[in-house]
């Protein structure tokens, strides 16, 4: 992924992760694996874990500690009402931006 794509992705990764969590609860490694499966191979685990800490601090997810067969308990993240509201706002913003960018690409003013 080029530098420009990486910079754009940094700005929208939070929305992508919240969208994933809107479908089901997951722990950090699952989210990272899903992102890589979807073609975001350059995203480091550390980036995802830092993002999860941020969205937890912002109150967008609920966290449950689930016992693990290997090692310490896993933190499983699930989207809560505040996170759903934020995700709805993210999609509205995304729609607005993509419409405007498409107009620009087509030569519109």
C-alpha positions as CSV (number, residue, x, y, z in Angstrom):
1,X,0.0,0.0,0.0
2,X,1.4,3.4,-0.9
3,X,1.9,6.3,1.5
4,X,-1.2,8.1,0.3
5,X,-3.4,5.1,0.9
6,X,-1.9,4.5,4.3
7,X,-2.6,8.1,5.4
8,X,-6.2,7.9,4.2
9,X,-6.7,4.5,5.9
10,X,-5.5,6.0,9.2
11,X,-8.4,8.4,9.1
12,X,-11.0,5.8,8.4
13,X,-9.7,2.7,10.2
14,X,-11.8,3.5,13.3
15,X,-15.0,3.4,11.2
16,X,-13.9,0.2,9.5
17,X,-13.3,-1.5,12.9
18,X,-16.6,-0.2,14.3
19,X,-18.4,-1.5,11.2
20,X,-16.9,-4.9,11.7
21,X,-17.9,-4.9,15.4
22,X,-21.5,-4.0,14.4
23,X,-21.8,-7.5,13.0
24,X,-20.4,-9.4,16.0
25,X,-18.2,-9.1,19.0
26,X,-14.5,-9.9,18.4
27,X,-11.1,-9.7,20.0
28,X,-8.1,-7.8,18.7
29,X,-6.4,-10.6,16.8
30,X,-9.7,-11.5,15.0
31,X,-10.1,-8.0,13.9
32,X,-6.5,-7.8,12.6
33,X,-7.0,-11.1,10.7
34,X,-10.2,-9.9,9.2
35,X,-8.6,-6.7,8.0
36,X,-5.8,-8.6,6.4
37,X,-8.2,-11.0,4.8
38,X,-10.0,-8.0,3.3
39,X,-6.8,-6.7,1.8
40,X,-5.4,-4.4,4.5
41,X,-2.2,-6.5,4.8
42,X,-0.1,-3.6,5.9
43,X,-2.0,-2.9,9.1
44,X,0.1,-3.8,12.1
45,X,-1.4,-5.5,15.1
46,X,-0.2,-2.7,17.3
47,X,-2.2,-0.2,15.2
48,X,-5.4,-2.2,15.8
49,X,-4.7,-2.6,19.5
50,X,-4.1,1.1,19.9
51,X,-7.3,1.8,18.1
52,X,-9.2,-0.6,20.3
53,X,-7.9,1.2,23.4
54,X,-9.0,4.6,21.9
55,X,-12.5,3.4,21.1
56,X,-12.8,1.8,24.5
57,X,-11.8,5.1,26.2
58,X,-14.2,7.0,24.0
59,X,-17.0,4.7,25.2
60,X,-17.9,3.2,21.8
61,X,-17.5,-0.5,22.9
62,X,-18.2,-2.7,25.8
63,X,-15.3,-5.0,26.8
64,X,-15.6,-8.5,28.3
65,X,-12.7,-10.5,29.5
66,X,-13.1,-14.1,28.2
67,X,-10.8,-17.0,29.4
68,X,-8.3,-18.2,26.9
69,X,-6.9,-21.7,26.6
70,X,-3.5,-20.2,25.9
71,X,-2.4,-17.3,28.1
72,X,-4.3,-14.5,29.8
73,X,-8.0,-13.7,29.2
74,X,-8.9,-12.1,25.9
75,X,-10.6,-8.8,25.7
76,X,-13.7,-9.2,23.5
77,X,-15.1,-5.9,22.1
78,X,-18.7,-5.4,21.2
79,X,-20.3,-2.3,19.8
80,X,-22.6,-0.4,22.3
81,X,-25.2,2.3,21.7
82,X,-22.7,5.1,21.7
83,X,-20.6,3.2,19.2
84,X,-23.6,2.6,16.9
85,X,-24.4,6.3,17.0
86,X,-20.8,7.1,16.1
87,X,-20.9,4.6,13.3
88,X,-24.0,6.1,11.9
89,X,-22.3,9.5,11.9
90,X,-19.3,7.9,10.2
91,X,-21.4,6.5,7.4
92,X,-23.2,9.8,6.9
93,X,-19.8,11.6,6.7
94,X,-18.5,8.9,4.4
95,X,-21.5,9.3,2.0
96,X,-21.1,13.0,2.0
97,X,-17.4,12.8,1.2
98,X,-17.7,10.1,-1.5
99,X,-20.4,12.0,-3.3
100,X,-18.4,15.2,-3.3
101,X,-15.2,13.4,-4.4
102,X,-17.1,11.7,-7.2
103,X,-18.4,15.1,-8.4
104,X,-14.8,16.4,-8.4
105,X,-13.6,13.4,-10.3
106,X,-16.2,13.9,-12.9
107,X,-15.1,17.5,-13.4
108,X,-17.9,19.0,-11.4
109,X,-17.5,22.2,-9.3
